[in-house]
Amino acid sequence: MKYDLDRVIDRDGTGSAKWDNYMGGRHSGPTTSINADLNDDGSIPMWVADMDFQVPKPVVDALAERVQHGIFGYTMATDGYYQSVINWFGRRHNWEISKDWISTAPGIVPAVHFAVRTYCRPGDKVLIQKPVYYPFFRSITNGGCEIVSSPLIDNDGHYEMDFDDLEVRAADPKVKLAILCSPHNPVGRVWTRDELQRYGEICTRHGVLVVADEIHCDLMMPGNEFEPYGLLHEDLVKNSIICTAPSKTFNLAGMHLSNMVIPDKDLHKAYDAYMAQIGVAGGLNPLATTAVEAAYNGGEEWLAQVLNYIAGNHQHLKTFMANNIPRIKVYDLEGTYLNWMDFNDLGLDRKALEDLTQLKAKVLFDEGYIFGDEGIGFERINLACPRPILDAALQRLKKSIEG
Ligand SMILES: Cc1ncc(COP(=O)(O)O)c(C=O)c1O
């Protein structure tokens, strides 16, 4: 079936974090979001990573049927659920997952918190690569650990890992764990097999456990192919915890259900023991399991259209900026629907840039500095929206810079 992705859907009154929460208090501007008709002067939310598209029809249908059943007691993952996950990764990524490697989690952010607490002790250090998805920071510090960053190198618009620096930092005996963001949010890189292999070899050689956050793995832009960490050399895979989720792929973030893939038995046992200790093991939301199974089994046609649409939005953004505000540089997008943009040429400090986007243009991006100081002067835009929303945001930005 053909999905109408241009359609702007009113999310008002649904408790949407993106449309009703105004950036969790970071937003200093007007406290209303624009209406779905895009006519009033509320703010346009282009920040948190969910989509303004309806989910695949098979998901809506499966949920409707499940709701009709009318009983929502304590729920476990069924064989059908596991099989849908296994089939998806086998079919889409050529990665054969064994059922007994999988543990569920109420989201990747909680799962990363659990991993830090399971595999590190207070005082240990955890390696990340800034600019990077900022909730990693708290998962480390809340676990009493210290953040160590090996910053990515911006090689003329193409971010790369600094392997010499990684080698030095991973060699610190206090570094026990590394969080890999693959594909990388916010810089939009899809790491190559060679980059992942080098990263994994460095970590494994120094006894640093890799937590690979692959939440964006299905969101590939044309010409790019995702390389699962689970397809690297067996020794590297044994030294890893791989976080997968349908939440970004199928716009199911509010369902809070993701799958941790842990091939090593001892590491897996330790993870499950921690989950049991804090009372999170086992019980799942019946609507979430229904939605995830339906999405993995029947969401492919929808995903193809959505990816194509997002690639079109990226191209639209690039062309618009080049023609209208060439001082704003739009980075290439290999994967994810989150596009990194450099505003430094405008010559504004942090506060002035925020005032320009949030107060004057009334467009809510995620400010680059929240991903680390390397992101100062950058903004991250969410492209998973109908084009009329993107257009309205770009027109506002143009006007506010010209005016
Ligand atoms: C890299 C990355 N990890 C995790 C998450 C959120 O995961 P969850 O909603 O499953 O906690 C996001 C959301 O944007 C993300 O970009």
The ligand as a Tripos MOL2 file, in Angstrom:
@<TRIPOS>MOLECULE
LIG
   16    16     1     0     0
SMALL
NO_CHARGES

@<TRIPOS>ATOM
      1 C1         21.6990    6.4720   19.8200 C.3       1 LIG1
      2 C2         20.4160    6.3910   20.5760 C.ar      1 LIG1
      3 N1         20.2870    5.4870   21.5590 N.ar      1 LIG1
      4 C3         19.1260    5.3750   22.2610 C.ar      1 LIG1
      5 C4         18.0600    6.1970   21.9940 C.ar      1 LIG1
      6 C5         16.7860    6.0910   22.8040 C.3       1 LIG1
      7 O1         16.5240    4.8000   23.1280 O.3       1 LIG1
      8 P1         15.2220    4.3570   23.9520 P.3       1 LIG1
      9 O2         14.1140    5.2710   23.5750 O.co2     1 LIG1
     10 O3         15.0260    2.9500   23.5320 O.co2     1 LIG1
     11 O4         15.6020    4.4760   25.3910 O.co2     1 LIG1
     12 C6         18.1580    7.1510   20.9790 C.ar      1 LIG1
     13 C7         17.0410    8.0570   20.6950 C.2       1 LIG1
     14 O5         17.1440    8.9890   19.9580 O.2       1 LIG1
     15 C8         19.3670    7.2460   20.2470 C.ar      1 LIG1
     16 O6         19.5150    8.1360   19.2660 O.3       1 LIG1
@<TRIPOS>BOND
     1     1     2 1
     2     2     3 ar
     3     2    15 ar
     4     3     4 ar
     5     4     5 ar
     6     5     6 1
     7     5    12 ar
     8     6     7 1
     9     7     8 1
    10     8     9 2
    11     8    10 1
    12     8    11 1
    13    12    13 1
    14    12    15 ar
    15    13    14 2
    16    15    16 1
@<TRIPOS>SUBSTRUCTURE
     1 LIG1         1 GROUP 0 **** ****
